[in-house]
Amino acid sequence: MRTMMIIEDERLLGSELKRRFEREGWQVTLSSTIGDARRLVIELGHEPSVVLSDMSLPDGNGLDFLEEVRDAGAGGEWIFLSGYGTHSDIQRALKLGALDFLAKPIDYHKLDLIIAAATRGAKARQQLSDAARSAAQRFTPGSFLGKSPAAARVRTMLEQLSGLPASSILLGGETGTGKGLVAKILHYAGMRSEGPFIDVNCAAFPRELLESELFGHEPGSFTGAKGRHRGLFEQADGGTLFLDEIGEMDFNLQSKLLKALEDQSFRRVGGEQQIKVDVQLIAASNRDLKEAADKGKFRSDLYHRISVFEIILPNLRDRPEDIPELVEAMIGEFDQRAGKTVTSVPDAVWSALRDYPWPGNVRELRNVIERSVLLSKGSELSGDWLGLPAAGGGPKPAGGDSGRDGDYWIRLPLDGSMALDEMDRFIIATALERHDYNVMATARALGTTRETLRYRMQKYGLSKTLLASAGGRHGIG
């Protein structure tokens, strides 16, 4: 149901507008004073999607009331009607988020066009609000599952931080321990849940592109910059910016990030205007940034700035008692997503899950359970597709026997005949070939992220057609 509030003291005009929009299917309330409208909106919590308001009313000014409504946290698309309106009135209306300013006598054709735009805007706002509400229900401190003391400590820290206006938080721990999940919990359970959540993987971009992604750029600032680009800092204004793999950020770019965090302002690449923002930063790294800072491989001043609060996420191998709860939650999720009916896990599967050390942590467990649920035929989770090590042997590929004896080793010359970059390319090319060019499986085998692997594949020009020539140059065994 489309809802509208009309605030108009001219009785005939108010009644005419009410009848007109009710004929078009709107649910309309009519108030002749600000006092009556205040009672409905602020005291009773009525939230019309569109408000048509006169500027000058018997008991006050419509702009003052809009400011009061905004301060109370109420939304809606506002359209002002007035027999007169100064330039400063129009500017103030726009600053307060009003959609338009329509002079009297009313041009009904123009009003219909504005109402159509207001309807689209209200629908978009509602969708964003619903998405934020859904995320707030999904990402709570309780979403970090586990009965272990380590998991309980993380939940306690998340509950404490959710009530604090923390400017920056650092997440540490191995790859796959759940840093992305924790970042979303900190945002949606925190004081900025109404604002945007923007995330970027710093390892996925070379230095020049990452700077543009973060801070935006002006037209012509570099080759290919044809238009203005709003960076992620601008997009995150009023909310949270999550920088994953911040340890991979170029050293020189770190200084610009530090200044932006301290000043809460920055300039776009190629720009002169200082842009003010209000952003909470959540940074994550699987590297020990304190150690990196001590060795001069990461800016120590930036480390101290982003580590106001630091959470180190535990490895899965250190909390095996959490595996049953995690597995049951994952099975339920993938059952629902794929229309499966897996409800039980055989003892042999539980034993395999508990005994495996999970070098890829919760992410690896999630991938294993997803594959097993999707390929299971009945109500029992099949162990055929776990792909975990067989007893007393090496890793066993899912759905088949292990390959030749040397499949998990690579030999490289250390006689100077192969440069470091060439070794890096060769290792990635070989790993891709041995995992049938499956990026996810290869990233897991190399202990890295898909984003980092794709970036390096692009850097070295690796594709399935080019990889055919990668093997054979050096001994593999």
C-alpha positions as CSV (number, residue, x, y, z in Angstrom):
1,M,0.0,0.0,0.0
2,R,1.4,3.4,-1.0
3,T,1.1,5.9,1.9
4,M,1.0,9.7,1.6
5,M,0.6,12.5,4.1
6,I,-0.7,15.9,3.0
7,I,0.1,18.9,5.3
8,E,-2.0,21.8,4.0
9,D,-4.1,24.4,5.8
10,E,-6.1,25.5,2.7
11,R,-9.1,23.2,3.3
12,L,-10.3,23.1,-0.3
13,L,-6.8,22.4,-1.8
14,G,-6.1,19.8,0.9
15,S,-9.4,17.9,0.3
16,E,-8.9,18.1,-3.5
17,L,-5.4,16.6,-3.2
18,K,-6.6,13.9,-0.8
19,R,-9.5,12.8,-3.2
20,R,-7.2,12.9,-6.2
21,F,-4.6,10.5,-4.8
22,E,-7.0,8.2,-3.1
23,R,-8.6,7.6,-6.5
24,E,-5.1,6.6,-7.7
25,G,-4.9,4.0,-4.9
26,W,-2.9,5.9,-2.2
27,Q,-3.7,5.7,1.5
28,V,-3.8,9.4,2.4
29,T,-3.8,11.2,5.7
30,L,-4.6,15.0,5.8
31,S,-3.3,17.4,8.5
32,S,-4.0,21.1,8.6
33,T,-1.4,22.0,11.2
34,I,2.2,21.0,12.1
35,G,1.0,20.0,15.5
36,D,-1.4,17.4,14.1
37,A,1.3,16.1,11.7
38,R,3.9,16.0,14.5
39,R,1.5,13.8,16.6
40,L,1.1,11.3,13.7
41,V,4.7,11.1,12.6
42,I,6.8,11.6,15.7
43,E,4.5,10.5,18.6
44,L,2.5,7.7,16.9
45,G,5.3,6.6,14.5
46,H,3.3,7.0,11.2
47,E,5.8,6.7,8.3
48,P,4.3,7.9,5.0
49,S,6.4,7.1,2.0
50,V,5.5,10.5,0.4
51,V,4.8,13.8,2.2
52,L,3.2,16.8,0.4
53,S,3.6,19.8,2.7
54,D,2.8,23.5,2.5
55,M,5.7,25.7,3.4
56,S,3.9,28.2,5.6
57,L,1.4,26.7,8.1
58,P,-0.7,28.4,10.9
59,D,1.6,27.0,13.7
60,G,5.0,27.0,12.1
61,N,7.3,26.5,9.1
62,G,7.3,23.3,7.0
63,L,11.1,23.4,6.7
64,D,11.5,23.5,10.5
65,F,9.1,20.5,10.8
66,L,11.1,18.6,8.2
67,E,14.3,19.2,10.1
68,E,12.5,18.0,13.3
69,V,11.4,14.9,11.5
70,R,14.9,14.1,10.2
71,D,16.3,14.6,13.6
72,A,13.8,12.0,14.9
73,G,15.1,9.5,12.4
74,A,11.9,9.5,10.2
75,G,12.2,9.2,6.5
76,G,9.9,9.7,3.5
77,E,10.1,11.7,0.3
78,W,9.1,15.3,0.9
79,I,7.6,17.7,-1.7
80,F,7.0,21.3,-0.6
81,L,4.1,23.4,-1.9
82,S,4.2,27.2,-1.6
83,G,2.8,30.3,-3.1
84,Y,6.2,31.8,-2.7
85,G,9.7,30.5,-1.9
86,T,13.0,32.3,-1.6
87,H,16.3,30.9,-3.0
88,S,17.5,30.2,0.5
89,D,14.3,28.2,1.3
90,I,14.8,26.0,-1.8
91,Q,18.5,25.5,-0.8
92,R,17.5,24.6,2.7
93,A,14.8,22.2,1.5
94,L,17.3,20.4,-0.7
95,K,19.9,20.2,2.1
96,L,17.3,18.6,4.3
97,G,16.7,15.9,1.7
98,A,13.4,17.2,0.2
99,L,12.8,15.9,-3.3
100,D,11.3,19.0,-4.9
101,F,9.8,22.4,-4.4
102,L,6.5,23.1,-6.3
103,A,5.0,26.6,-6.5
104,K,1.3,27.4,-6.2
105,P,-1.0,27.4,-8.1
106,I,-0.2,23.7,-8.6
107,D,0.8,22.4,-12.1
108,Y,-0.8,18.9,-11.7
109,H,1.1,17.5,-14.7
110,K,4.4,18.5,-13.0
111,L,3.1,17.2,-9.7
112,D,2.3,13.8,-11.2
113,L,5.9,13.6,-12.6
114,I,7.4,14.5,-9.2
115,I,5.1,12.0,-7.4
116,A,6.2,9.3,-9.8
117,A,9.9,10.1,-9.0
118,A,9.0,10.2,-5.2
119,T,7.4,6.7,-5.5
120,R,10.6,5.3,-7.1
121,G,12.7,6.9,-4.5
122,A,10.5,5.7,-1.6
123,K,10.6,2.1,-3.1
124,A,14.4,2.2,-3.3
125,R,14.7,3.5,0.3
126,Q,12.4,0.8,1.5
127,Q,14.4,-1.9,-0.3
128,L,17.7,-0.5,1.3
129,S,16.0,-0.4,4.7
130,D,14.7,-4.0,4.3
131,A,18.1,-5.2,3.3
132,A,19.8,-3.4,6.2
133,R,17.2,-4.8,8.6
134,S,17.7,-8.3,7.2
135,A,21.5,-8.0,7.5
136,A,21.1,-6.7,11.1
137,Q,19.1,-9.8,12.0
138,R,21.6,-12.1,10.2
139,F,24.9,-10.6,11.4
140,T,24.8,-10.5,15.2
141,P,27.6,-11.4,17.7
142,G,25.8,-14.8,18.0
143,S,26.5,-15.4,14.3
144,F,30.1,-16.2,15.3
145,L,29.3,-19.9,16.1
146,G,31.1,-22.2,18.5
147,K,31.0,-23.4,22.1
148,S,34.7,-23.2,22.7
149,P,36.3,-20.6,25.0
150,A,38.0,-19.0,22.0
151,A,34.7,-18.5,20.2
152,A,33.1,-17.2,23.3
153,R,35.9,-14.6,23.7
154,V,35.3,-13.4,20.2
155,R,31.6,-13.0,20.8
156,T,32.2,-11.1,24.0
157,M,34.5,-8.7,22.2
158,L,31.9,-8.2,19.4
159,E,29.2,-7.5,21.9
160,Q,31.4,-4.9,23.6
161,L,32.5,-3.2,20.4
162,S,28.9,-3.1,19.0
163,G,28.0,-0.4,21.6
164,L,31.2,1.7,21.1
165,P,31.8,4.5,18.5
166,A,35.1,2.8,17.5
167,S,36.8,4.7,14.7
168,S,39.0,1.7,13.6
169,I,39.2,-2.0,14.3
170,L,41.9,-4.5,13.2
171,L,41.0,-8.1,12.5
172,G,43.9,-10.7,12.6
173,G,44.1,-14.4,12.1
174,E,44.8,-16.9,9.4
175,T,43.1,-17.0,6.1
176,G,39.6,-18.4,6.3
177,T,39.0,-17.7,10.0
178,G,36.0,-15.5,9.4
179,K,37.3,-12.0,9.2
180,G,34.7,-11.0,6.6
181,L,31.9,-12.3,8.8
182,V,33.2,-10.5,11.8
183,A,33.5,-7.2,9.8
184,K,29.8,-7.5,8.9
185,I,28.8,-8.3,12.5
186,L,30.7,-5.2,13.7
187,H,28.9,-3.0,11.2
188,Y,25.3,-4.4,11.3
189,A,25.3,-4.9,15.1
190,G,27.0,-1.6,15.7
191,M,26.2,2.1,15.8
192,R,26.5,2.5,12.0
193,S,24.1,-0.2,10.9
194,E,22.0,2.3,9.1
195,G,24.9,3.4,7.0
196,P,26.6,1.6,4.0
197,F,29.0,-1.3,4.4
198,I,31.6,-1.1,1.7
199,D,34.4,-3.7,1.3
200,V,37.4,-4.1,-0.9
201,N,40.3,-6.7,-1.0
202,C,43.5,-4.7,-1.2
203,A,45.4,-7.6,-2.7
204,A,43.1,-7.7,-5.7
205,F,44.3,-4.3,-7.2
206,P,47.7,-2.9,-8.2
207,R,48.7,0.3,-6.4
208,E,47.4,2.8,-9.0
209,L,44.0,1.1,-9.3
210,L,43.6,0.7,-5.6
211,E,44.2,4.4,-4.9
212,S,41.5,5.3,-7.5
213,E,39.1,2.7,-6.0
214,L,39.6,4.1,-2.5
215,F,39.7,7.8,-3.1
216,G,38.1,8.2,-6.6
217,H,39.4,10.2,-9.4
218,E,38.7,13.2,-11.6
219,P,38.3,13.1,-15.4
220,G,41.7,13.0,-17.1
221,S,43.7,12.3,-14.0
222,F,45.3,9.3,-15.7
223,T,45.0,7.3,-18.9
224,G,41.5,5.9,-19.2
225,A,39.9,8.2,-16.5
226,K,37.1,9.5,-18.8
227,G,34.7,10.6,-16.0
228,R,34.5,11.4,-12.3
229,H,34.6,8.3,-10.1
230,R,33.4,8.4,-6.5
231,G,35.8,6.3,-4.4
232,L,34.9,3.8,-1.7
233,F,35.6,6.3,1.0
234,E,32.9,8.5,-0.3
235,Q,30.5,5.6,-0.8
236,A,31.1,4.5,2.8
237,D,30.3,8.0,4.3
238,G,28.2,7.5,7.4
239,G,29.0,3.8,7.5
240,T,31.9,1.3,7.4
241,L,34.8,0.7,5.0
242,F,36.2,-2.8,5.3
243,L,39.8,-3.2,3.9
244,D,40.6,-6.8,3.6
245,E,44.3,-7.9,3.2
246,I,45.4,-4.4,4.2
247,G,48.9,-5.8,4.7
248,E,49.2,-6.1,0.9
249,M,48.7,-2.4,0.4
250,D,51.5,-0.4,-1.3
251,F,53.7,1.3,1.3
252,N,53.3,4.8,-0.3
253,L,49.5,4.4,-0.5
254,Q,49.5,3.6,3.3
255,S,50.6,7.2,4.0
256,K,47.6,8.6,2.1
257,L,45.3,6.2,3.9
258,L,46.7,7.3,7.3
259,K,46.1,11.0,6.5
260,A,42.6,10.3,5.3
261,L,41.8,8.4,8.5
262,E,43.2,11.1,10.7
263,D,41.6,14.0,8.9
264,Q,38.4,12.2,7.8
265,S,39.0,13.9,4.5
266,F,40.9,13.4,1.3
267,R,41.2,14.5,-2.3
268,R,40.3,12.4,-5.3
269,V,43.2,11.4,-7.6
270,G,43.8,14.4,-9.8
271,G,41.4,16.6,-7.7
272,E,41.9,19.7,-5.6
273,Q,38.7,19.7,-3.5
274,Q,39.0,18.4,0.0
275,I,36.1,15.9,0.6
276,K,35.0,15.4,4.2
277,V,33.6,12.0,5.3
278,D,32.6,10.2,8.4
279,V,33.8,6.6,8.1
280,Q,34.6,3.7,10.4
281,L,37.5,1.6,9.2
282,I,37.7,-2.2,9.7
283,A,40.9,-3.6,8.5
284,A,41.9,-7.3,8.2
285,S,45.1,-9.1,7.5
286,N,46.4,-12.7,7.7
287,R,49.8,-11.3,8.3
288,D,51.2,-10.2,11.7
289,L,51.1,-6.5,11.1
290,K,52.9,-5.6,14.3
291,E,55.8,-7.8,13.3
292,A,55.6,-6.4,9.8
293,A,55.7,-2.8,11.2
294,D,58.7,-3.7,13.4
295,K,60.5,-4.9,10.4
296,G,59.6,-1.8,8.3
297,K,57.4,-3.7,5.9
298,F,54.2,-1.9,7.1
299,R,53.9,1.6,8.3
300,S,54.1,1.6,12.1
301,D,52.0,4.8,12.4
302,L,49.3,3.3,10.3
303,Y,49.4,0.1,12.3
304,H,48.9,2.0,15.6
305,R,46.1,4.1,14.0
306,I,44.1,1.0,12.8
307,S,44.7,-1.2,15.8
308,V,42.8,0.9,18.4
309,F,40.9,-2.3,18.9
310,E,42.3,-5.6,17.7
311,I,40.6,-9.0,17.5
312,I,42.7,-12.1,16.6
313,L,40.4,-14.8,15.3
314,P,41.2,-18.3,16.4
315,N,42.2,-21.1,14.0
316,L,39.7,-23.9,13.5
317,R,42.2,-26.6,14.4
318,D,42.5,-24.9,17.9
319,R,38.8,-25.3,18.5
320,P,37.7,-28.6,17.1
321,E,34.8,-28.8,19.6
322,D,33.1,-26.1,17.4
323,I,33.1,-28.2,14.3
324,P,29.7,-29.9,15.0
325,E,27.8,-26.6,15.5
326,L,29.4,-25.1,12.4
327,V,28.7,-28.2,10.2
328,E,25.1,-28.4,11.3
329,A,24.5,-24.7,10.5
330,M,26.2,-25.0,7.1
331,I,24.2,-28.1,6.2
332,G,21.0,-26.2,7.1
333,E,22.0,-23.3,4.9
334,F,22.9,-25.4,1.9
335,D,19.9,-27.6,2.3
336,Q,17.7,-24.5,2.0
337,R,19.7,-22.9,-0.8
338,A,19.8,-26.1,-3.0
339,G,16.5,-27.7,-2.0
340,K,18.4,-30.7,-0.4
341,T,17.2,-32.7,2.6
342,V,20.5,-33.7,4.3
343,T,19.7,-34.2,8.0
344,S,22.3,-36.7,9.4
345,V,26.1,-37.1,9.4
346,P,27.6,-40.6,9.7
347,D,30.1,-41.3,12.5
348,A,32.8,-42.0,9.9
349,V,32.3,-38.5,8.4
350,W,32.3,-36.9,11.9
351,S,35.6,-38.7,12.6
352,A,37.1,-37.4,9.3
353,L,36.0,-33.8,10.0
354,R,37.4,-33.8,13.5
355,D,40.7,-35.4,12.6
356,Y,41.6,-33.1,9.7
357,P,43.7,-30.0,10.7
358,W,41.8,-27.6,8.5
359,P,44.7,-25.4,7.2
360,G,42.0,-23.3,5.3
361,N,40.0,-22.9,8.5
362,V,36.2,-22.2,8.5
363,R,36.3,-21.2,4.8
364,E,37.7,-24.6,3.8
365,L,35.2,-26.4,6.0
366,R,32.4,-24.4,4.4
367,N,33.6,-25.4,0.9
368,V,33.8,-29.1,1.9
369,I,30.3,-29.1,3.4
370,E,28.8,-27.2,0.5
371,R,30.3,-29.7,-2.0
372,S,29.2,-32.7,0.1
373,V,25.6,-31.4,0.6
374,L,25.2,-30.6,-3.1
375,L,26.4,-34.0,-4.2
376,S,24.6,-36.1,-1.5
377,K,21.7,-38.1,-2.8
378,G,19.6,-38.6,0.3
379,S,19.2,-37.5,3.9
380,E,22.7,-38.6,4.9
381,L,25.8,-36.4,4.3
382,S,28.0,-38.4,1.9
383,G,31.6,-38.9,2.8
384,D,32.5,-39.6,-0.8
385,W,33.1,-35.9,-1.7
386,L,34.9,-34.7,1.4
387,G,38.3,-34.8,-0.2
388,L,40.0,-35.0,3.1
389,P,43.2,-37.0,3.8
390,A,42.8,-40.8,3.9
391,A,44.1,-42.5,7.1
392,G,47.9,-42.7,6.9
393,G,48.1,-41.2,3.5
394,G,48.3,-37.9,1.7
395,P,45.4,-35.7,0.5
396,K,42.7,-37.6,-1.3
397,P,41.0,-35.8,-4.2
398,A,37.2,-35.6,-4.0
399,G,35.5,-38.4,-5.9
400,G,38.7,-40.3,-6.9
401,D,42.1,-41.7,-6.0
402,S,45.2,-39.6,-5.3
403,G,47.3,-38.9,-8.3
404,R,51.0,-39.6,-8.9
405,D,53.4,-39.5,-6.0
406,G,54.8,-36.1,-6.8
407,D,51.4,-34.3,-7.1
408,Y,52.0,-32.3,-3.9
409,W,55.6,-31.2,-4.5
410,I,57.3,-28.8,-6.9
411,R,61.1,-28.7,-7.5
412,L,62.7,-25.4,-8.5
413,P,66.3,-24.7,-9.4
414,L,68.3,-22.5,-7.0
415,D,71.3,-22.0,-9.4
416,G,70.2,-18.6,-10.6
417,S,68.7,-19.9,-13.8
418,M,65.2,-18.9,-12.7
419,A,64.2,-15.4,-11.4
420,L,61.9,-15.0,-8.4
421,D,58.9,-13.8,-10.4
422,E,59.5,-16.7,-12.8
423,M,59.3,-19.1,-9.9
424,D,56.1,-17.5,-8.6
425,R,54.6,-17.8,-12.1
426,F,55.7,-21.4,-12.4
427,I,54.3,-22.4,-9.0
428,I,50.9,-20.9,-9.8
429,A,50.8,-22.3,-13.3
430,T,51.6,-25.8,-12.0
431,A,49.1,-25.6,-9.2
432,L,46.4,-24.5,-11.6
433,E,47.2,-27.4,-13.9
434,R,47.1,-30.0,-11.1
435,H,43.8,-28.7,-9.9
436,D,42.2,-28.8,-13.3
437,Y,42.3,-25.0,-13.5
438,N,39.8,-24.7,-10.5
439,V,40.7,-21.3,-9.0
440,M,39.1,-22.0,-5.6
441,A,40.9,-25.3,-5.2
442,T,44.2,-23.8,-6.4
443,A,43.9,-20.9,-4.0
444,R,43.2,-23.3,-1.1
445,A,46.3,-25.4,-2.1
446,L,48.5,-22.3,-2.2
447,G,47.1,-20.9,1.1
448,T,45.9,-17.7,-0.5
449,T,42.6,-16.0,-1.5
450,R,40.8,-16.3,-4.8
451,E,41.2,-12.5,-5.3
452,T,44.9,-12.7,-4.8
453,L,45.3,-15.7,-7.1
454,R,43.2,-14.0,-9.9
455,Y,45.3,-10.9,-9.6
456,R,48.6,-12.9,-9.9
457,M,47.1,-14.9,-12.8
458,Q,46.4,-11.6,-14.6
459,K,49.8,-10.2,-13.7
460,Y,51.6,-13.2,-15.2
461,G,49.2,-13.6,-18.1
462,L,48.1,-17.1,-17.1
463,S,45.1,-18.7,-18.7
464,K,44.2,-22.3,-19.5
465,T,45.6,-22.0,-23.1
466,L,48.9,-20.5,-21.9
467,L,49.4,-23.0,-19.1
468,A,50.1,-25.8,-21.5
469,S,53.6,-24.5,-22.0
470,A,54.3,-23.9,-18.3
471,G,55.2,-27.5,-17.4
472,G,58.3,-29.3,-18.5
473,R,60.8,-26.5,-18.3
474,H,61.9,-27.5,-14.8
475,G,61.8,-30.8,-12.9
476,I,58.5,-31.5,-11.0
477,G,58.4,-34.4,-8.6
